Amino acid sequence: MPESANQSRPPTAPSVSVRDLLAAGAAALAVSTPPRAPEPDSRRAAPEHREAA
């Protein structure tokens, strides 16, 4: 009998579906990404138009 057959295998973790792994990765990315800076409001930068008389 080969020597490796006498060695015990390391314990295996329960199986996890690829869908769960992808969902966990997406959740981790969403939580770790800082919020986006607000975009400048271009409407306030432009002068207001007056109504014609």
C-alpha positions as CSV (number, residue, x, y, z in Angstrom):
1,M,0.0,0.0,0.0
2,P,1.4,3.4,-0.9
3,E,2.4,5.7,2.0
4,S,0.1,8.4,0.9
5,A,-3.0,6.1,1.3
6,N,-2.3,6.0,5.1
7,Q,-2.4,9.8,5.4
8,S,-5.8,11.2,6.2
9,R,-7.2,13.8,3.8
10,P,-7.8,17.3,5.2
11,P,-11.4,18.1,6.0
12,T,-13.4,19.5,3.2
13,A,-15.7,22.5,3.5
14,P,-19.4,22.1,2.6
15,S,-20.1,22.9,-1.1
16,V,-21.2,26.4,-2.0
17,S,-23.0,27.2,-5.2
18,V,-21.5,29.5,-7.8
19,R,-24.6,31.7,-7.5
20,D,-24.0,32.2,-3.8
21,L,-20.3,33.0,-4.4
22,L,-21.2,35.6,-7.0
23,A,-23.8,37.1,-4.8
24,A,-21.4,37.3,-1.9
25,G,-18.8,39.0,-4.1
26,A,-21.3,41.5,-5.4
27,A,-22.5,42.3,-1.8
28,A,-18.9,42.7,-0.6
29,L,-18.2,45.1,-3.5
30,A,-21.3,47.1,-2.8
31,V,-20.5,47.5,0.9
32,S,-16.8,48.3,0.4
33,T,-17.2,50.9,-2.4
34,P,-17.5,54.4,-1.0
35,P,-20.5,56.5,-2.2
36,R,-20.1,58.5,-5.4
37,A,-19.4,62.2,-5.1
38,P,-22.4,64.3,-6.1
39,E,-22.4,65.6,-9.6
40,P,-22.2,69.4,-9.9
41,D,-25.7,70.8,-10.7
42,S,-25.2,72.5,-14.0
43,R,-28.6,74.3,-13.8
44,R,-27.5,76.4,-10.9
45,A,-24.2,77.4,-12.7
46,A,-26.1,78.9,-15.7
47,P,-27.6,82.3,-15.3
48,E,-31.4,82.3,-15.0
49,H,-33.3,83.4,-18.0
50,R,-35.7,86.3,-17.6
51,E,-39.1,86.2,-19.2
52,A,-39.6,88.4,-22.2
53,A,-41.7,91.5,-21.7
